[in-house]
Amino acid sequence: MNFIENFFSKYPQNKVIKWFKQICLAEAVSWFFLFTAMIWIRTDSENIFAIIYISTIGSIHGFFFMLYLLFLPSIRKIYAWDDEDSVFALISAFFPFATIWIDKKLARFDRE
């Protein structure tokens, strides 16, 4: 994990926080579109546009999911999260729209 910290140490904290907030929102929105794609592929599995849509949206969602996971170690260091908060943020990546909650509630400096 040292290489991730070295990479993010080049940027100011406020910029990394801004990127993390944008990634949290993008991951949640891409999950919504992935859910619509899953419904579409279930209802019309022979449609070529449904296949293209789900593969494209799935790739985009996977990209934002991986970015979220890559940003977690640096965000943990910035906000001084303990192990419980870090595991909670990691687990929330697997639940729909939970990254928005992490952005709003857990990723704050004035949290007690």
Contacts in CASP RR format, 6 or more apart in sequence:
PFRMAT RR
TARGET T0000
AUTHOR 0000-0000-0000
METHOD contacts of the structure
MODEL  1
MNFIENFFSKYPQNKVIKWFKQICLAEAVSWFFLFTAMIWIRTDSENIFA
IIYISTIGSIHGFFFMLYLLFLPSIRKIYAWDDEDSVFALISAFFPFATI
WIDKKLARFDRE
1 73 0 8 1.000
4 70 0 8 1.000
4 73 0 8 1.000
4 74 0 8 1.000
5 73 0 8 1.000
5 74 0 8 1.000
5 77 0 8 1.000
8 16 0 8 1.000
8 71 0 8 1.000
8 74 0 8 1.000
13 78 0 8 1.000
16 71 0 8 1.000
16 74 0 8 1.000
16 75 0 8 1.000
16 78 0 8 1.000
17 75 0 8 1.000
17 78 0 8 1.000
17 107 0 8 1.000
19 71 0 8 1.000
20 71 0 8 1.000
20 75 0 8 1.000
20 103 0 8 1.000
20 107 0 8 1.000
21 103 0 8 1.000
21 107 0 8 1.000
23 64 0 8 1.000
23 67 0 8 1.000
23 68 0 8 1.000
23 71 0 8 1.000
23 99 0 8 1.000
24 68 0 8 1.000
24 99 0 8 1.000
24 100 0 8 1.000
24 102 0 8 1.000
24 103 0 8 1.000
24 107 0 8 1.000
25 99 0 8 1.000
25 100 0 8 1.000
25 103 0 8 1.000
26 64 0 8 1.000
27 61 0 8 1.000
27 64 0 8 1.000
27 65 0 8 1.000
27 67 0 8 1.000
27 68 0 8 1.000
27 93 0 8 1.000
27 99 0 8 1.000
28 96 0 8 1.000
28 97 0 8 1.000
28 99 0 8 1.000
28 100 0 8 1.000
30 57 0 8 1.000
30 58 0 8 1.000
30 60 0 8 1.000
30 61 0 8 1.000
30 62 0 8 1.000
30 64 0 8 1.000
31 61 0 8 1.000
31 96 0 8 1.000
31 97 0 8 1.000
32 96 0 8 1.000
32 97 0 8 1.000
33 57 0 8 1.000
33 60 0 8 1.000
33 61 0 8 1.000
34 54 0 8 1.000
34 57 0 8 1.000
34 58 0 8 1.000
34 61 0 8 1.000
35 96 0 8 1.000
36 57 0 8 1.000
37 50 0 8 1.000
37 53 0 8 1.000
37 54 0 8 1.000
37 57 0 8 1.000
37 58 0 8 1.000
38 54 0 8 1.000
40 47 0 8 1.000
40 50 0 8 1.000
40 53 0 8 1.000
40 54 0 8 1.000
41 50 0 8 1.000
41 51 0 8 1.000
41 53 0 8 1.000
41 54 0 8 1.000
44 50 0 8 1.000
65 93 0 8 1.000
68 93 0 8 1.000
68 99 0 8 1.000
69 90 0 8 1.000
69 93 0 8 1.000
72 86 0 8 1.000
72 89 0 8 1.000
72 90 0 8 1.000
75 81 0 8 1.000
75 89 0 8 1.000
75 107 0 8 1.000
76 85 0 8 1.000
76 86 0 8 1.000
76 89 0 8 1.000
79 85 0 8 1.000
79 106 0 8 1.000
79 107 0 8 1.000
79 108 0 8 1.000
79 109 0 8 1.000
81 89 0 8 1.000
81 106 0 8 1.000
85 106 0 8 1.000
88 102 0 8 1.000
88 106 0 8 1.000
89 102 0 8 1.000
89 106 0 8 1.000
92 98 0 8 1.000
92 99 0 8 1.000
92 101 0 8 1.000
92 102 0 8 1.000
93 99 0 8 1.000
105 111 0 8 1.000
END
